[in-house]
Amino acid sequence: MGALCCCCQGRNPGDREPCELIRRKPDENIDAKEMPRGVPIKVMSWNVQFCAGRDHLFFYEGGQAVQVPLADVEKTMKVVADIIGDLAPDIVLLQEIDRNSKRTHYQDELTGILKHLDAAGHYYPFVASTPYHQCCYVPAPSHEHMGKVDFHLVALSKYPIKSGVRHQLPLLSESWLMQQFNLRRAIMDVRIPVSGGGTFCALNTHLSAFAFNDGTPEKEIAVLNNHADGLESEDAPWVLGGDFNMLPPGDDPSRLGTINNDDHSRYYNPQTPITPLTDSRSSAMDLDAYKKDPAAYNTYVPLGTDISDRVLDWMFVGSKVTKLKYSVMNKHRHISVASDHVPLLLEIQL
């Protein structure tokens, strides 16, 4: 077993590590302006489910699927790029990007999505990427091993990215052996220079699923809150986006019941862990509006339907940011083929 772990265990990042920063086509004359003040800026957040599309019931949600046909990956990369192009955000925060994983035929999905964006005239010169599941061989599930996994948070920007730092989040409360092969979730902190001085901070994250009340989601929220405190103490404008895997306050998980032969109610704590964040920070989603019309804000779409049934994805803004408009794109023309999550689009102003 020791030899197996030595050969196959996942990468164990430190508490803080630099993100990979990509300055695309530096030899071309690209007009790289700083982020402006006083004009609307669009920030998008989206979990793209490793460009797997919407035709497979995976092993972690009650099915058997592990691998994705290459044709589906290629089609979905194009669809993801089409949706980004339709919405035309200035900054894009993506979760679940495979960059060299067996299940998606070792495709670098970041490169594939950017290729399609370029071809359609939607150019993002500045990119940041950091892994949160990077393992040379995952020996699970038992019926078909995942094999190599290289799974990233990604940020695309029309404005220059000055720096990017990966901040490690608490791990699930499980055995040391299990931790060697499981996700190591993180906060991506990307800094963008602002016209007239200062920097804008774009935070990207994907919090724990399948924690089953082990206390990890609460610890993750505490870390996020502390990180936001630090940004506020710097008077830094910031936006946070990601898949939190957390229902809104007041939503009863028992209502979800069994979907695709799997009890979805067991995935969520009876008391949502996100409450400390919604109590202390400004949610992009108006919680009062959500209570009146939940369907307009639901972000997760179970397999077998085009109707989103719960909020799992969130965006928040700091005190130095003016929120102009927040939209959940659950009526988009590609909803049936893109991902099990729908994009969030937030318009802000500095």
GIQUI-V669005 format. One record per residue. N is the residue number from 1. RES is the residue in three letters. OMEGA is omega in whole degrees, -180 to 180 (* if undefined). Layout:
N|RES|OMEGA / N|RES|OMEGA
//
This chain:
1|MET|178 / 2|GLY|179 / 3|ALA|178 / 4|LEU|-178 / 5|CYS|-179 / 6|CYS|-177 / 7|CYS|-167 / 8|CYS|-172 / 9|GLN|-177 / 10|GLY|175 / 11|ARG|-177 / 12|ASN|-176 / 13|PRO|176 / 14|GLY|-179 / 15|ASP|178 / 16|ARG|176 / 17|GLU|176 / 18|PRO|172 / 19|CYS|170 / 20|GLU|177 / 21|LEU|-177 / 22|ILE|174 / 23|ARG|-170 / 24|ARG|176 / 25|LYS|-176 / 26|PRO|-179 / 27|ASP|-180 / 28|GLU|-179 / 29|ASN|-178 / 30|ILE|179 / 31|ASP|-174 / 32|ALA|-178 / 33|LYS|174 / 34|GLU|178 / 35|MET|-176 / 36|PRO|172 / 37|ARG|171 / 38|GLY|177 / 39|VAL|180 / 40|PRO|177 / 41|ILE|-178 / 42|LYS|177 / 43|VAL|-179 / 44|MET|174 / 45|SER|-176 / 46|TRP|168 / 47|ASN|-174 / 48|VAL|178 / 49|GLN|179 / 50|PHE|176 / 51|CYS|-179 / 52|ALA|-177 / 53|GLY|-171 / 54|ARG|-176 / 55|ASP|-172 / 56|HIS|174 / 57|LEU|-172 / 58|PHE|-174 / 59|PHE|-177 / 60|TYR|179 / 61|GLU|174 / 62|GLY|-178 / 63|GLY|-179 / 64|GLN|-173 / 65|ALA|174 / 66|VAL|180 / 67|GLN|179 / 68|VAL|177 / 69|PRO|-178 / 70|LEU|-180 / 71|ALA|178 / 72|ASP|178 / 73|VAL|-179 / 74|GLU|178 / 75|LYS|-175 / 76|THR|175 / 77|MET|178 / 78|LYS|180 / 79|VAL|178 / 80|VAL|178 / 81|ALA|179 / 82|ASP|-179 / 83|ILE|176 / 84|ILE|178 / 85|GLY|178 / 86|ASP|-174 / 87|LEU|175 / 88|ALA|177 / 89|PRO|175 / 90|ASP|179 / 91|ILE|-179 / 92|VAL|176 / 93|LEU|-177 / 94|LEU|173 / 95|GLN|177 / 96|GLU|173 / 97|ILE|173 / 98|ASP|180 / 99|ARG|176 / 100|ASN|-174 / 101|SER|180 / 102|LYS|-173 / 103|ARG|179 / 104|THR|172 / 105|HIS|175 / 106|TYR|176 / 107|GLN|169 / 108|ASP|-174 / 109|GLU|175 / 110|LEU|178 / 111|THR|-179 / 112|GLY|179 / 113|ILE|179 / 114|LEU|178 / 115|LYS|180 / 116|HIS|177 / 117|LEU|179 / 118|ASP|-176 / 119|ALA|-180 / 120|ALA|178 / 121|GLY|178 / 122|HIS|-169 / 123|TYR|176 / 124|TYR|-174 / 125|PRO|-171 / 126|PHE|-172 / 127|VAL|171 / 128|ALA|-178 / 129|SER|175 / 130|THR|-177 / 131|PRO|168 / 132|TYR|165 / 133|HIS|-175 / 134|GLN|-173 / 135|CYS|-176 / 136|CYS|176 / 137|TYR|176 / 138|VAL|-175 / 139|PRO|-179 / 140|ALA|-6 / 141|PRO|-172 / 142|SER|-176 / 143|HIS|178 / 144|GLU|-176 / 145|HIS|177 / 146|MET|-176 / 147|GLY|-176 / 148|LYS|178 / 149|VAL|175 / 150|ASP|-161 / 151|PHE|-167 / 152|HIS|158 / 153|LEU|-177 / 154|VAL|171 / 155|ALA|174 / 156|LEU|-177 / 157|SER|171 / 158|LYS|180 / 159|TYR|-179 / 160|PRO|174 / 161|ILE|-178 / 162|LYS|-178 / 163|SER|176 / 164|GLY|-178 / 165|VAL|175 / 166|ARG|178 / 167|HIS|-178 / 168|GLN|175 / 169|LEU|178 / 170|PRO|178 / 171|LEU|175 / 172|LEU|178 / 173|SER|-179 / 174|GLU|-176 / 175|SER|178 / 176|TRP|-178 / 177|LEU|179 / 178|MET|-179 / 179|GLN|-179 / 180|GLN|-176 / 181|PHE|-174 / 182|ASN|-179 / 183|LEU|173 / 184|ARG|-172 / 185|ARG|-169 / 186|ALA|167 / 187|ILE|170 / 188|MET|-179 / 189|ASP|-177 / 190|VAL|-178 / 191|ARG|-176 / 192|ILE|179 / 193|PRO|-179 / 194|VAL|178 / 195|SER|-180 / 196|GLY|178 / 197|GLY|180 / 198|GLY|179 / 199|THR|173 / 200|PHE|-178 / 201|CYS|175 / 202|ALA|-179 / 203|LEU|-178 / 204|ASN|-179 / 205|THR|174 / 206|HIS|-173 / 207|LEU|-168 / 208|SER|166 / 209|ALA|175 / 210|PHE|177 / 211|ALA|176 / 212|PHE|173 / 213|ASN|179 / 214|ASP|178 / 215|GLY|-177 / 216|THR|180 / 217|PRO|178 / 218|GLU|178 / 219|LYS|179 / 220|GLU|179 / 221|ILE|178 / 222|ALA|178 / 223|VAL|178 / 224|LEU|180 / 225|ASN|178 / 226|ASN|178 / 227|HIS|178 / 228|ALA|176 / 229|ASP|180 / 230|GLY|179 / 231|LEU|178 / 232|GLU|179 / 233|SER|177 / 234|GLU|-173 / 235|ASP|-178 / 236|ALA|172 / 237|PRO|-177 / 238|TRP|171 / 239|VAL|177 / 240|LEU|176 / 241|GLY|175 / 242|GLY|173 / 243|ASP|-176 / 244|PHE|-175 / 245|ASN|-178 / 246|MET|178 / 247|LEU|176 / 248|PRO|174 / 249|PRO|178 / 250|GLY|179 / 251|ASP|-177 / 252|ASP|-177 / 253|PRO|-179 / 254|SER|-180 / 255|ARG|-175 / 256|LEU|176 / 257|GLY|-176 / 258|THR|178 / 259|ILE|-179 / 260|ASN|176 / 261|ASN|-180 / 262|ASP|-180 / 263|ASP|-177 / 264|HIS|-179 / 265|SER|-176 / 266|ARG|-178 / 267|TYR|-169 / 268|TYR|177 / 269|ASN|177 / 270|PRO|173 / 271|GLN|-173 / 272|THR|-179 / 273|PRO|-174 / 274|ILE|-174 / 275|THR|178 / 276|PRO|179 / 277|LEU|179 / 278|THR|178 / 279|ASP|-171 / 280|SER|-177 / 281|ARG|-179 / 282|SER|177 / 283|SER|175 / 284|ALA|177 / 285|MET|176 / 286|ASP|-174 / 287|LEU|176 / 288|ASP|177 / 289|ALA|178 / 290|TYR|-179 / 291|LYS|180 / 292|LYS|-175 / 293|ASP|-177 / 294|PRO|-175 / 295|ALA|-178 / 296|ALA|-173 / 297|TYR|-178 / 298|ASN|-171 / 299|THR|-177 / 300|TYR|-176 / 301|VAL|178 / 302|PRO|177 / 303|LEU|178 / 304|GLY|178 / 305|THR|173 / 306|ASP|-176 / 307|ILE|177 / 308|SER|-171 / 309|ASP|180 / 310|ARG|173 / 311|VAL|172 / 312|LEU|-175 / 313|ASP|-172 / 314|TRP|168 / 315|MET|178 / 316|PHE|179 / 317|VAL|177 / 318|GLY|-175 / 319|SER|-180 / 320|LYS|-179 / 321|VAL|174 / 322|THR|178 / 323|LYS|-179 / 324|LEU|-176 / 325|LYS|178 / 326|TYR|-178 / 327|SER|171 / 328|VAL|-169 / 329|MET|-177 / 330|ASN|174 / 331|LYS|-177 / 332|HIS|-176 / 333|ARG|-178 / 334|HIS|-173 / 335|ILE|-174 / 336|SER|-174 / 337|VAL|-169 / 338|ALA|-171 / 339|SER|174 / 340|ASP|172 / 341|HIS|179 / 342|VAL|-178 / 343|PRO|172 / 344|LEU|-180 / 345|LEU|-177 / 346|LEU|174 / 347|GLU|-178 / 348|ILE|174 / 349|GLN|177 / 350|LEU|*
//
